[in-house]
Amino acid sequence: MNLYALSLIINSILPPSTAMEHDRIGIQIDADTDSISGILTTMEITDEVVDECVENNLNTIITFHPLIFHKLSEIVPSERIGRLCSKLIKNNINVISVHTTFDAHPHGTSRILAELLNLNFVSTLVPDANIQHCGMGVIANAANPIDLKTLAQMLNSVCAANVQYCCGKSQFAQRIAIVGGSGSDFIDYAIVQDCDAFITADVSYHQFHSANGHIALFNVGHYEMEQFVGAAINNLLTLELDKANIKHTHSKVITNPVRSFPNDYTQLQQNILNNIII
């Protein structure tokens, strides 16, 4: 199988039309290889992920976060994206990005976290206009109302994360909205749909102020919410890749550049990557 045949398979499972406007999905680097020797799926690409790909004799990376998002004005070793592009091409490694097409998949980023929290899926938060069951975020129900501190503890345990939150209309949550990654722009969607809590990442101080007293808002951390996607993308493509007899695996590299003090969750996050079952 060549890179473009693989791209067609990915597009059939993760339709490009479901991506958010201006997202960068699809083939990002064509290393001009004759065929795909093996695939590594990952949340994002770092030097260590490229090394992992080389060490495992794989020549294609399917990444959740696009490596190339803005136009490149130069490719130099001192700049992260240029350095990685050069390293990938030198090692004959292809790159395909899926990003918000995986977010929008019925079993994508937000649904994964809902299931890890043992919440029952209710609906998509913002349904795709054209493809049924696809869209951004999820609404899920807890079997019983959860105390907000308990929900924070659950997120801390599942995501190995420091969790920030503010209170909503009550100290309990049962109807819960989730948008993996930078989803703070979707807070109003959760409020309009009568959710008790909204779980996302990259929440600002002023957004906490706006939500306070209206909806319980949980800020989990960007990497922490999305660390499961590399394994999940691998699982989603397993049937088709096995049919084509292509070796594939998910990255075991922690790509998170952020460290926490006094509680450093690095080892727990490594355990997640090593033992994840989606």
N, C-alpha and C positions, 0 to 999 in steps of 0.2 A: 504494500500500500504506500502511495506517495502522500505528500503533505496536503495536496488539494483534495484527494479522496477522503482523507481524515477530516478535513474542514467540512466537507459535505455531510459526513456522518454527524459531526458535532452540531451543525446547523439544523439537522433533522430532529435532533433531541432538544436543542436549545435554540429556538428560532430567533434569528437576528432582529426580527420586528419587535420582539419583546424588550429589547435593550432600551435604556433611557436615552433620550436625545443627547447627542454629542459624546456618548460613551465611545471608547475605543475597543472594539471587539474584532475577532477574526485573526487572520495571519498577520503577525507583526515582524517576524524574521523568517525569511525563506533562505536557509543555509545552503540551498542547491544540492541537497542530498538526493540520491537516487530513490531511496526507500526509507521507511521508518523502522529503525532497529528496536526502538522501545520508547516508552512514554513515561515521563514523570509529571504528576499533577501537584500543584502547589498553590498556596494562597497568594504568594508573590515571589519575585525573583531577587535573590541576593547572590553575592559571590559564593557563599557556602552552598546555595542551591545548585548553582552551575557546577561546582566541584562534585557535588553529590551525583549529578546527572552523568558527568564524565566517569566517575568511579564505578558507576553501575552500567556503563556501556550503553547508555540511552542517548538518543539524538533528537528528542523532541520534548519540549516542556509545554504543558497546558497550564496556564496561569490564570488565577482568578483576577487579581489586580493587573491591569495592563502595565507592561513595562514602559511602553512609549505612549504617553498621553498627550503631551504638548509637542509641537514641531521642534525637531532638533536643529539647533543652529551650529552645533559643533560636536565632534566626537573626540573627546580628549580624556586621558586617564584620570584627571583631577575631578571630573564630573561623573556622578554615579551612573546615570542612564547611559551616557556615551561609553563609559568603561565597561559596563555590563554588555552592551550591544557588541562591542569589539570582542570581548571575551567569548561570547556565544558564537559569533561568526567564526572566530579562530578555531573553535572546537566543533564546528559544523553542527550546531544545535539550532533546530527550528523553534519558533515560539508562536503559540496561539493563545489569545486572550478570550475569556468567556464573560467575566464580570457580571454586569447586570442581567444578562440572559440567564445566568445561574440564579441570581437573586430572584428573578421573576418566575422561575420554575416552580411547579406545584410542591416539589420537595426540596426547594432551595434553601438559602441561607437562614431565613427567618423561621421556616417550618422546622428545620433541624433543631434550633434552640428550643422551640416550643415543645418538641418531643422529648428532648433531653431534660426538660423541666417537668415532664409528665403532665403537660397541659393538653387539652382536647381541642383539636383544630375546629374552628367554626367557619371562617371565611377568609378570603384575601382582603387585606386592608384597602388597597387601591387596585381593583381588578384591571387587567389589560383589556383594552377596548375591542380587540379583535380575536384573541385566542382564549377560549374558555379555561378557567382554573389557573391561568397565569396572572401575574401581577406583583406589585411590590408590597412586602410585609404581610403579616397574618394577624388575625384576631383569634384568640384561643381562650378556652375556659378552664379554670381550675375546678376540680371536683367539689371543693368547698372553699369559702372565702379564706384568703391567706393574709395573715398579718404582714404588714409591709416590711418589718424587720426580718421576718422569716423568709419572705421573698428575696430580700437582699442576701441573706445567708445562703439560699438555694443558688443564686447567681454566683456568689463567691465560690461555692463548692463546684458547680458544674463548669464554670469558665476559668477557675483559678485566677480570680480578679479582685482588685479593690473596687468596691461598688459605692457610688454616690447616688443619693436619691432625695427627693422632696416628697412631702405628703400631698394627697389629693383631697377629695371631699370627705374621706374617712380613713381610718387606720387599716383598712382591709381592701383587698383586691380579689376579684374573681374573673371578671372579663378583662383580658390583658392583650394589648397590642404589642407587636414586636416588629422592628425593622433592623436587620443586621447592618452593622457599620454606621456610616454617617447618615442617620435617619431623622435628625431633629427637625427637618423641614416637614415631616409628616405628623408632627404633634397634633395639629388641628384636625387631621383626619381621624385620629384616635378619639379626640374630645367629641367631635360631631357624632361618632358612632357609639357614644356612651360607654367608652372603656374606662375602667377604674384605674388602670396603670398602663404606662407606655415604656417599653424597654428598648434602648438604642445606645448609640455611642456618640462621642464628640459633641456633647451637650455643653453649651456655654452657661456661664453664671447667670446672665440675664434671661436665658431661656428657662432656667430653674425658677427664677422670680415670676415669670409669666405663667408657668404651669402651677406654681404653688397654690394649693387650695382648689384647683380645678381638676387636676389629674396627677396621680402619683407618677413621677418621672424618674427613671432609673438610667444612670450613665455607667455602662459596664466596661467600656474600653473597646477600641476599634479591633485590634488584633484579637482580643479576648472573645469577641462575638463571632469572629470569622475564622478562628483557628481550625475549625472543623471542615472547612470547605475543600481543602486539598483531598482529603480522604473521601469526601462525599462525591466530588467530581469523578474521582477514580471509580467509585462504586457505580455511579450513574452510567458510565461508559463501558463498564466491564463486559456486558453481554456482547456488544458489537466488537470490542477489541479482542475478546476471546475467539469470536467467530473468525476474525482475520489473523488469528494466531500471533498477535502482537504483545510482547512483554509490556507490562505496565505496573506502576506502583505509585504511592503518594509520598511526598517529601516528609522526612523526619526532622527537618531543620526548623528551629524556632527563628522566624524572620522578624520578630518584634524587636525594634531598637530601643524600646522604652523599658526601663527598670524601675521598680518601686521600692521605696524605703518607708518604714522599716521592714515591711513584708515583701520579700522578693519571691514571686511565684514561678520563677524560671523552671525549677525542677518539676513542679506539678504540671506546667505546660508541656514540658518534654515528655512526661508520662502520658499526657493526653495524645500527643502525636504518635508515640510508640504503640499505644494500646487502644486507639480509638476504634469503636464499632458504631457505625452509622446505620 
